[in-house]
């Protein structure tokens, strides 16, 4: 506590009233939350009655590790530090009977959701359009995040939205029939549960007697409702957020939720954290002036006592190929001049497509790099196959899992058979698995096809029973051998190396599942198969490869992915009209979030920040003229340096030449 500044300490000690902490970039918000948890415990509130909610598993793990340094194991017992969605899943699993679900609820990811929607479109209303499936999926997610039920969507839908509202109704009905929920349901269903069942709400309010929420500006309407219900009228909570870093409107985030707190809680205290511990003063001055162009419910201004720092540079290039080569050359030169590591540099961009030319240039210069947000381990086909088998063993009514693996490896169960089975299952409102054993299905399917389906279902039932009652992981290895899955991978891979990689991925998955089954706390029993499957689905959906570390490599990532990170040296590329701000934002006159995105990029930098734009850029095969972003004109001119206006002198050219020569020698050695 003695190491906190006065406002941080005040935020930690304020526990008798609702609290909003406006925490600017780099102002130590995680420290405030972790210190506050420790303070609450030391004030006599047992950790089992405290919950801290974040938006990523990675943030939750980091927070819990930091609290672990402030409290001993006994004091920590029962503390909940998790994502919103992990809490929601826990509520649903514990209250499934009240919600009229069976135990072992399945969790649908986006691919499962699309599969189910396609099935509903194929066998549903003639008005449904298979080409619109992605739009239907997006609209359903938007409705759930805005706390709109299917009934409300149908009654208020515009003419264009009416078909999406109809399929929303069908989709929810099918999910319930399959004993499944999707990612958005993990927030929506607990809210509906608490609203309809006051005794259940009271039980959870007694469990969670103090709530802390990180990144509050990223909450959507439904998440706000969940928080409001859990904290009740007393409002025993601390929420930490920054409206200037709200960059997820496309995901339903409502920065207005910060201001809404003032209306809902008249005893609300607001504390601002404005001292930045990350960046030099000049970087903060530039960021402050940029974001001042946005309207604000709360005014704040970041400052630092770390020194003023160098001017922020603005580089101009004739095209995007030159931009990539020049930025990589700048990194090589700067590293040679300062002795920095490659891991000290980050190249940030608005869209993933902007990384390609930089990857080429970095490879040409033999500069190691890491792309944040690369392919998730869980998105590999072989991983999804094995997990789908496990999902089906846990929940035979999981249609998405059934459809994925019923013919993987091939069992001569063709699409026509599955289509007829699906039509029968939809007609009877039962799962595909259940439909296989119904008397009526015999009239719909040829005898040979039905026999193959029933053989598969019988095998699934036997294997599931063996896994639940016997040695789960021995049976897991056994079923993979029984279906000759490794041979299937060999036969369906383009090269032997690809097959070996896939087989290795399956082995890694099994080893990881076994580790996951061992509880984080040895005092608890080993997790059951359905708990493992629920856990891994959440990790799959939320992490998407966040475990990877850049090490000593240049980081390449989108501005969205960079939020929460920091680097000594940052390059913001493509600072042009129609890129940042994005064309869609310009067309819809919605520039404020794009400005916040630029602000997030600038405040990632600790020591130096460089902007880069092109006068011409290649788009869809054509060279088009580009204009510098309007955001550059909003920055303080006295804090910018434009090398194009002040050409590099002969001495500097020699230094750069030496840097490139030294790098070439290191490549050869």
Residue pairs with C-beta under 8 A, 6 or more apart in sequence:
1 9
1 12
1 35
1 39
4 12
4 28
4 31
4 32
4 35
5 28
5 275
7 271
7 272
7 273
7 274
7 275
8 28
8 31
8 32
8 35
8 273
10 271
11 19
11 21
11 32
11 36
11 238
11 271
11 273
12 32
12 35
12 36
12 39
13 39
14 238
14 269
14 271
15 36
15 39
15 40
15 43
15 210
15 236
17 235
17 267
17 268
17 269
18 231
18 235
18 236
18 237
18 261
18 265
18 267
18 268
18 269
19 237
19 238
19 239
19 268
19 269
19 270
19 271
20 216
20 238
20 239
20 241
20 258
20 261
20 262
20 268
20 269
20 270
20 271
21 29
21 32
21 238
21 239
21 240
21 241
21 271
21 272
21 273
22 241
22 242
22 243
22 258
22 270
22 271
22 272
22 273
22 298
22 300
23 29
23 32
23 240
23 241
23 242
23 273
24 242
24 244
24 272
24 273
24 274
24 276
24 300
24 302
25 242
25 244
25 245
25 276
25 278
25 279
25 287
25 302
25 599
25 600
25 603
26 276
26 277
26 278
26 279
26 302
26 566
26 603
27 273
27 274
27 275
27 276
27 277
27 302
28 273
28 275
28 277
29 214
29 240
29 242
29 273
30 59
30 62
30 63
30 66
30 214
31 66
32 240
32 273
33 52
33 63
33 212
33 214
33 238
33 240
34 63
34 66
34 67
34 70
35 70
36 212
36 238
37 47
37 50
37 52
37 67
37 70
37 71
37 79
37 81
37 212
38 67
38 70
38 71
40 50
40 210
41 47
41 50
41 71
41 75
45 209
45 210
46 78
47 71
47 75
47 76
47 77
47 78
47 79
48 77
48 78
48 79
48 80
48 207
49 78
49 207
49 208
49 209
49 210
50 79
50 80
50 208
50 209
50 210
50 211
50 212
51 80
51 81
51 82
51 87
51 208
51 210
51 211
51 212
51 230
52 60
52 63
52 79
52 80
52 81
52 82
52 211
52 212
52 213
52 214
53 82
53 83
53 84
53 87
53 211
53 212
53 213
53 214
54 60
54 63
54 81
54 82
54 83
54 84
54 214
54 215
55 83
55 84
55 214
55 215
55 218
56 83
56 542
56 543
56 546
57 83
57 86
57 538
57 539
57 542
57 543
57 546
58 543
58 546
58 547
59 214
59 215
59 564
60 81
60 82
60 83
60 86
63 81
63 214
64 79
64 81
67 76
67 79
67 81
68 76
80 87
80 208
82 90
83 538
83 542
84 186
84 187
84 219
84 223
84 226
85 183
85 186
85 187
85 538
85 541
85 542
86 538
87 190
88 185
88 186
88 187
88 189
88 190
88 226
89 107
89 186
89 534
89 538
91 190
91 193
91 204
92 99
92 101
92 105
92 181
92 185
92 186
92 189
92 190
93 103
93 105
93 534
95 190
95 193
95 200
96 102
96 103
96 105
98 193
98 197
98 200
99 189
99 193
101 176
101 179
102 179
102 397
103 530
104 179
104 394
104 395
104 530
105 179
105 180
105 181
105 395
105 534
106 178
106 179
106 180
106 181
106 391
106 394
106 395
106 397
106 398
106 400
106 401
107 180
107 181
107 182
107 183
107 186
107 534
107 537
107 538
107 541
108 116
108 175
108 180
108 181
108 182
108 183
108 400
109 182
109 183
109 537
109 540
109 541
110 137
110 183
110 541
111 384
111 400
112 180
112 182
112 400
112 401
113 137
113 140
113 171
113 182
114 133
114 134
114 137
115 400
115 403
115 404
116 171
116 174
116 175
116 178
116 399
116 400
117 133
117 136
117 137
117 167
117 171
118 130
118 133
119 399
119 403
119 422
119 426
120 128
120 167
120 170
120 171
120 174
120 426
121 128
121 129
121 130
121 133
121 136
121 167
122 130
122 419
122 422
123 419
123 422
123 423
123 426
124 167
124 170
124 426
125 163
125 166
125 167
127 163
127 166
128 163
128 166
128 167
129 163
132 163
132 164
135 164
136 163
136 164
136 167
136 168
139 161
139 164
139 168
140 164
140 167
140 168
140 171
140 184
141 184
141 252
142 252
143 149
143 150
143 153
143 168
144 184
144 185
144 187
144 188
144 222
145 184
145 187
145 220
145 221
145 222
145 251
145 252
146 220
146 221
146 222
146 252
147 188
147 191
147 221
147 222
147 225
148 156
149 192
150 165
150 168
150 169
150 172
151 169
153 161
153 164
153 165
153 168
153 169
154 162
154 165
154 166
154 168
154 169
157 164
157 165
173 429
174 399
174 426
175 181
175 182
175 185
177 397
177 429
177 430
177 431
178 395
178 397
178 398
178 399
178 400
178 431
179 395
179 397
179 398
180 395
180 397
180 398
180 399
180 400
181 189
183 541
184 222
187 220
187 222
187 223
187 226
188 222
190 226
191 222
191 225
191 226
191 229
193 200
193 201
194 200
194 201
194 204
194 226
194 229
194 230
195 201
195 229
201 229
204 230
205 230
205 231
205 232
208 230
209 236
210 236
210 237
210 238
211 227
211 230
211 231
211 236
211 237
211 238
212 237
212 238
212 239
212 240
213 219
213 227
213 237
213 238
213 239
213 240
213 241
214 240
214 241
215 240
215 241
216 239
216 240
216 241
216 257
216 258
217 241
217 242
217 243
217 245
217 246
217 253
217 255
217 257
217 258
218 241
218 246
218 248
218 251
218 253
219 227
219 253
219 254
219 257
220 251
220 252
220 253
220 254
221 252
221 254
221 257
222 252
224 254
224 257
224 260
227 237
227 239
228 264
231 237
235 265
235 267
235 268
239 258
239 261
241 255
241 258
243 255
243 258
243 296
243 297
243 298
244 291
244 294
244 296
244 300
244 596
244 599
245 563
245 596
245 599
245 600
246 253
246 255
246 593
246 596
247 253
247 559
247 560
247 563
247 593
247 596
247 597
247 600
248 560
249 593
256 297
258 297
258 298
259 297
259 298
261 268
262 268
262 270
270 298
272 298
272 300
274 300
274 301
274 302
274 303
275 302
275 303
275 304
275 305
276 284
276 302
276 303
276 304
276 603
277 304
277 306
278 304
278 566
278 603
278 606
279 287
279 302
279 304
279 306
279 309
279 603
279 605
279 606
279 607
280 304
280 306
280 307
280 308
280 309
280 310
280 606
280 607
281 303
281 304
281 306
281 307
281 308
281 309
282 308
282 309
282 310
282 311
282 312
282 639
283 309
283 312
283 602
283 603
283 605
283 606
283 609
284 302
284 303
284 304
284 603
285 636
285 639
286 312
286 602
286 609
286 635
286 636
286 639
286 640
287 302
287 599
287 602
287 603
288 301
288 302
289 634
289 635
289 636
290 595
290 598
290 599
290 602
290 631
290 634
290 635
291 595
291 596
291 599
293 595
293 634
294 592
294 595
294 596
295 592
302 603
309 607
309 608
310 607
310 608
310 641
311 639
311 640
311 641
312 602
312 608
312 609
312 610
312 611
312 635
312 639
312 640
312 641
313 608
313 609
313 610
313 611
313 640
313 641
313 642
313 643
314 575
314 610
314 611
314 612
314 613
314 632
314 640
314 641
314 642
314 643
315 323
315 326
315 327
315 330
315 610
315 611
315 612
315 613
315 643
315 644
316 613
316 614
316 615
316 642
316 644
317 323
317 326
317 612
317 613
317 614
317 615
318 614
318 615
318 616
319 614
319 615
319 616
319 617
319 618
319 623
320 357
320 574
320 614
320 617
320 618
321 357
321 618
322 614
323 357
323 573
323 574
323 612
323 614
324 357
324 358
324 360
324 361
325 361
326 612
327 347
327 358
327 361
327 571
327 573
327 610
327 612
328 358
328 361
328 362
328 364
328 365
328 367
329 365
329 656
329 660
330 571
330 610
331 342
331 345
331 367
331 554
331 569
331 571
332 365
332 367
332 659
332 660
332 663
333 655
333 656
333 659
333 660
334 340
334 345
334 569
334 608
335 341
335 342
335 344
335 345
335 659
336 658
336 659
336 662
336 663
337 655
337 659
340 568
340 569
341 552
342 367
342 368
342 369
342 552
342 553
342 554
343 550
343 551
343 552
343 553
343 554
343 555
344 567
344 568
344 569
345 554
345 555
345 567
345 568
345 569
345 570
345 571
346 554
346 555
346 556
346 557
346 562
346 565
346 567
346 569
346 570
346 571
346 604
347 355
347 358
347 554
347 555
347 556
347 557
347 571
347 573
348 557
348 558
348 559
348 562
348 570
348 571
348 572
348 573
348 601
348 604
349 355
349 556
349 557
349 558
349 559
349 572
349 573
349 574
350 558
350 559
350 574
350 579
350 580
350 582
350 597
351 558
351 579
352 373
352 558
354 573
354 574
354 579
355 371
355 556
358 369
358 556
358 573
359 369
359 371
359 556
362 368
362 369
362 554
365 663
365 667
366 663
366 667
367 554
368 552
368 553
368 554
369 553
369 554
369 555
369 556
370 548
370 549
370 550
370 551
370 553
370 554
370 555
370 556
371 556
371 557
372 548
372 550
372 555
372 556
372 557
372 558
372 561
372 562
373 544
373 545
373 557
373 558
373 561
374 545
374 548
375 545
376 540
376 543
376 544
376 545
377 383
377 505
377 508
377 545
378 384
378 387
378 536
378 539
378 540
378 544
379 544
380 502
380 505
381 502
382 489
382 502
382 505
382 506
383 505
383 506
383 509
384 404
385 404
385 405
385 408
385 485
386 480
386 485
386 506
386 509
386 510
387 509
387 533
387 536
387 537
387 540
388 400
388 401
388 404
388 405
389 401
389 405
389 479
390 476
390 529
390 532
390 533
391 398
391 400
391 401
391 533
391 537
392 398
392 401
392 402
392 405
392 433
392 460
392 464
393 460
393 463
393 464
393 467
393 468
393 529
394 464
394 529
394 530
394 533
395 401
395 530
396 402
396 431
396 433
396 434
396 457
396 460
396 461
396 464
397 431
397 433
397 434
398 431
399 425
399 431
399 432
399 433
402 431
402 432
402 433
403 418
403 432
406 413
406 418
406 432
406 453
406 456
407 413
407 414
407 418
408 488
409 483
409 484
409 485
409 487
409 488
410 488
411 452
411 455
411 456
412 452
413 449
413 452
413 453
413 456
414 449
417 445
417 446
417 449
417 452
417 453
418 432
420 444
420 445
421 432
421 435
421 436
421 441
421 444
421 445
421 453
422 432
423 444
424 435
424 438
424 440
424 441
424 444
425 431
425 432
425 434
425 435
428 435
428 438
428 440
430 438
433 457
433 460
435 441
436 450
436 453
436 454
436 456
436 457
437 454
437 457
441 450
442 450
445 453
459 482
463 475
463 479
463 482
466 475
467 475
467 476
467 479
467 529
468 528
468 529
472 517
472 529
473 510
473 513
473 514
473 517
476 510
476 513
477 510
480 486
480 506
480 510
485 506
486 503
486 506
489 499
489 502
489 503
489 506
490 496
490 499
493 499
493 502
513 532
513 536
516 527
516 532
516 535
516 536
517 526
517 527
517 532
518 526
518 527
519 525
519 526
519 527
527 535
555 565
555 567
557 565
559 572
559 580
559 597
559 598
559 600
559 601
560 597
562 600
562 601
562 604
563 600
565 604
566 604
566 605
566 606
567 604
567 605
567 606
568 605
568 606
568 607
568 608
569 605
569 606
569 607
569 608
569 609
569 610
570 601
570 602
570 604
570 605
570 608
570 609
570 610
571 610
571 612
572 580
572 598
572 601
572 602
572 609
572 610
572 611
572 612
573 612
573 613
574 580
574 612
574 613
574 614
574 617
575 598
575 611
575 612
575 613
575 628
575 629
575 631
575 632
576 613
576 614
576 617
576 626
576 627
576 628
576 629
577 586
577 626
577 627
577 628
577 629
577 630
578 586
578 626
579 626
579 629
580 594
580 597
580 598
580 629
580 631
581 591
581 594
581 595
581 629
581 630
581 631
582 594
584 590
585 591
585 593
585 594
591 630
594 631
595 631
598 629
598 631
602 609
611 632
613 626
613 628
613 629
613 632
614 626
615 625
615 626
616 623
616 624
616 625
616 626
617 623
617 624
617 626
618 624
632 640
648 656
